[in-house]
Amino acid sequence: MEILNNIQNFMISLLEDMTLFTPILASFLMYVGTVIPIIPYVVLLPFIFHFFGYIIGFTIAWVLSILGCYTSFKFFRKKSKKILSNRFYKKYEVKLVKGKKALENIRLEHLVILYGLPFSPSALVSLAAGLSCMNQKKYMAGVIIGKAIRLAFWGFVSVSIIDNVNNPTNLILIAVLLIVGYITSRAVKRRFKIK
């Protein structure tokens, strides 16, 4: 955990020296961190909130993480025929077909929970959704609602992963946010007729 704090402090000190490029670099890091999960939210969000404030920082992080997920989804959707025709796919075809079918048939509420859980691998979900034949409207609704939950948790509540596990209040807040997301996704599902 100390390594993440050192990286965060280094990035903030570096960007404080580059005041002109701070907003551009902060936005770029959020986008890249969503497409390629090299920098965890624990590092990115305090960094973005430091420069933009909580409301604007949350909005920027939310929009860029949605764009990052959509980019990943579209990339893998476009390249899926090429990816699925390689030797890896042939070797694990039965398991991968089962996984694709399960993801295609996932309910919106469950997709929201997958994206909303603070520790779930959302980049892998975007990759798998792109490879499957998941409805794009359902995917985007799940990302929009789920990412709001995840960013709200990491941005406003979280101090560190260890503090979250040891603090029952944070665990209760995660549960409440997920329940709100679940209820919201049911309303969105009915309103926009998403299967």
C-alpha positions as CSV (number, residue, x, y, z in Angstrom):
1,M,0.0,0.0,0.0
2,E,2.9,2.3,0.7
3,I,4.0,1.9,-3.0
4,L,0.6,3.2,-4.2
5,N,0.9,6.2,-1.9
6,N,4.4,6.9,-3.1
7,I,3.2,6.7,-6.7
8,Q,0.3,9.0,-6.0
9,N,2.5,11.5,-4.2
10,F,5.0,11.5,-7.0
11,M,2.3,12.0,-9.6
12,I,0.8,14.9,-7.7
13,S,4.1,16.6,-7.2
14,L,5.0,16.1,-10.8
15,L,1.7,17.6,-12.0
16,E,1.8,20.5,-9.6
17,D,5.0,21.6,-11.5
18,M,3.2,21.3,-14.9
19,T,0.2,23.5,-14.2
20,L,-0.6,24.1,-17.8
21,F,-0.8,20.4,-18.7
22,T,-2.4,19.1,-15.5
23,P,-6.0,18.8,-16.6
24,I,-5.0,17.1,-19.9
25,L,-2.6,14.6,-18.3
26,A,-5.1,13.9,-15.4
27,S,-7.8,13.2,-17.9
28,F,-5.5,11.1,-20.1
29,L,-4.5,9.0,-17.1
30,M,-8.1,8.3,-16.2
31,Y,-9.0,7.2,-19.7
32,V,-5.9,5.0,-20.1
33,G,-6.4,3.6,-16.6
34,T,-9.9,2.4,-17.6
35,V,-8.9,0.9,-21.0
36,I,-5.7,-0.7,-19.7
37,P,-5.9,-1.2,-16.0
38,I,-2.3,-0.2,-15.2
39,I,-3.1,2.4,-12.6
40,P,-5.8,1.5,-9.9
41,Y,-8.6,3.9,-9.0
42,V,-7.2,4.2,-5.5
43,V,-4.3,6.2,-7.1
44,L,-6.2,7.9,-9.9
45,L,-9.2,9.4,-8.1
46,P,-7.5,11.2,-5.3
47,F,-5.1,12.6,-8.0
48,I,-8.0,13.8,-10.1
49,F,-10.0,15.1,-7.2
50,H,-7.0,17.1,-6.0
51,F,-6.9,19.1,-9.2
52,F,-10.5,19.4,-10.1
53,G,-12.4,19.2,-6.8
54,Y,-14.9,16.5,-5.9
55,I,-17.9,17.3,-8.1
56,I,-16.0,18.3,-11.3
57,G,-13.4,15.5,-10.6
58,F,-16.1,12.9,-10.2
59,T,-17.9,14.0,-13.4
60,I,-14.6,14.0,-15.4
61,A,-13.6,10.6,-14.0
62,W,-17.1,9.2,-14.6
63,V,-17.3,10.4,-18.3
64,L,-13.7,9.3,-19.1
65,S,-14.2,5.9,-17.4
66,I,-17.4,5.3,-19.5
67,L,-15.5,6.4,-22.6
68,G,-12.7,4.0,-21.7
69,C,-15.0,1.1,-21.2
70,Y,-16.8,1.9,-24.4
71,T,-13.5,2.1,-26.3
72,S,-12.5,-1.3,-24.9
73,F,-15.9,-2.8,-25.7
74,K,-15.9,-1.5,-29.3
75,F,-12.2,-2.6,-29.9
76,F,-12.9,-6.1,-28.9
77,R,-16.2,-6.2,-30.6
78,K,-14.5,-5.2,-33.9
79,K,-11.5,-7.5,-33.4
80,S,-13.5,-10.5,-32.0
81,K,-13.5,-12.6,-35.2
82,K,-9.7,-12.3,-35.5
83,I,-9.2,-12.9,-31.8
84,L,-11.6,-15.9,-31.6
85,S,-10.0,-17.6,-34.6
86,N,-6.6,-18.1,-33.0
87,R,-5.1,-21.2,-31.4
88,F,-6.0,-20.1,-27.9
89,Y,-9.6,-20.0,-28.7
90,K,-9.5,-23.4,-30.4
91,K,-7.9,-24.9,-27.3
92,Y,-10.5,-23.5,-24.9
93,E,-13.5,-23.3,-27.2
94,V,-16.0,-25.1,-25.0
95,K,-15.3,-23.1,-21.9
96,L,-15.2,-19.8,-23.8
97,V,-18.4,-20.5,-25.6
98,K,-20.1,-21.2,-22.2
99,G,-18.6,-17.9,-20.8
100,K,-19.8,-15.9,-23.8
101,K,-23.3,-17.3,-23.6
102,A,-23.5,-16.5,-19.8
103,L,-22.3,-13.0,-20.4
104,E,-24.7,-12.5,-23.3
105,N,-27.6,-13.5,-21.1
106,I,-26.5,-11.6,-18.0
107,R,-29.2,-9.5,-16.5
108,L,-28.7,-5.7,-16.4
109,E,-28.8,-5.7,-12.6
110,H,-26.0,-8.2,-12.4
111,L,-23.9,-6.3,-14.9
112,V,-24.4,-3.1,-12.8
113,I,-23.2,-5.1,-9.7
114,L,-20.2,-6.4,-11.7
115,Y,-19.1,-2.8,-12.6
116,G,-20.1,-1.4,-9.2
117,L,-18.1,-3.7,-7.0
118,P,-15.0,-1.8,-6.0
119,F,-12.7,-4.8,-6.5
120,S,-14.1,-6.4,-9.6
121,P,-12.0,-6.4,-12.8
122,S,-14.1,-4.1,-15.0
123,A,-11.6,-4.1,-17.8
124,L,-12.0,-7.8,-18.2
125,V,-15.7,-7.5,-18.2
126,S,-15.5,-4.9,-21.0
127,L,-13.2,-7.2,-22.9
128,A,-15.5,-10.2,-22.5
129,A,-18.6,-8.1,-23.3
130,G,-16.9,-7.0,-26.5
131,L,-16.1,-10.5,-27.5
132,S,-19.6,-11.7,-26.8
133,C,-22.8,-10.7,-28.6
134,M,-24.1,-8.6,-25.7
135,N,-26.6,-6.0,-26.5
136,Q,-24.8,-2.6,-26.7
137,K,-27.6,-0.7,-25.0
138,K,-27.6,-3.1,-22.0
139,Y,-23.8,-2.9,-21.8
140,M,-23.8,0.9,-21.8
141,A,-26.6,1.1,-19.2
142,G,-24.6,-1.3,-17.0
143,V,-21.4,0.7,-17.4
144,I,-23.0,4.1,-16.7
145,I,-24.8,3.0,-13.5
146,G,-22.0,0.7,-12.3
147,K,-19.1,3.1,-12.9
148,A,-21.0,5.8,-11.0
149,I,-21.2,3.5,-8.0
150,R,-17.6,2.5,-8.2
151,L,-16.3,6.0,-8.6
152,A,-18.5,7.3,-5.8
153,F,-17.1,4.7,-3.5
154,W,-13.4,5.1,-4.4
155,G,-13.6,8.9,-4.7
156,F,-15.7,9.9,-1.7
157,V,-15.4,7.1,0.8
158,S,-12.2,5.1,0.3
159,V,-8.9,5.8,2.0
160,S,-7.3,2.5,1.2
161,I,-8.2,-1.1,0.5
162,I,-7.1,-2.2,4.0
163,D,-9.2,0.5,5.7
164,N,-12.2,-0.7,3.7
165,V,-11.9,-4.3,4.8
166,N,-11.4,-3.3,8.4
167,N,-14.2,-0.7,8.5
168,P,-17.7,-2.1,8.6
169,T,-19.2,1.3,7.8
170,N,-17.5,1.2,4.4
171,L,-18.7,-2.3,3.7
172,I,-22.2,-1.2,4.6
173,L,-21.9,1.8,2.2
174,I,-20.7,-0.6,-0.6
175,A,-23.8,-2.7,0.0
176,V,-26.1,0.4,0.0
177,L,-24.6,1.8,-3.2
178,L,-24.9,-1.6,-4.9
179,I,-28.6,-1.9,-3.8
180,V,-29.3,1.6,-5.1
181,G,-27.5,0.7,-8.4
182,Y,-29.6,-2.6,-8.6
183,I,-32.9,-0.7,-8.1
184,T,-31.8,2.0,-10.6
185,S,-30.9,-0.6,-13.2
186,R,-34.3,-2.3,-12.8
187,A,-35.9,1.1,-13.5
188,V,-33.7,1.7,-16.5
189,K,-34.3,-1.8,-17.8
190,R,-38.1,-1.2,-17.7
191,R,-37.9,2.3,-19.1
192,F,-35.7,1.5,-22.1
193,K,-37.0,-2.1,-22.6
194,I,-33.6,-3.7,-22.1
195,K,-33.6,-7.5,-21.9
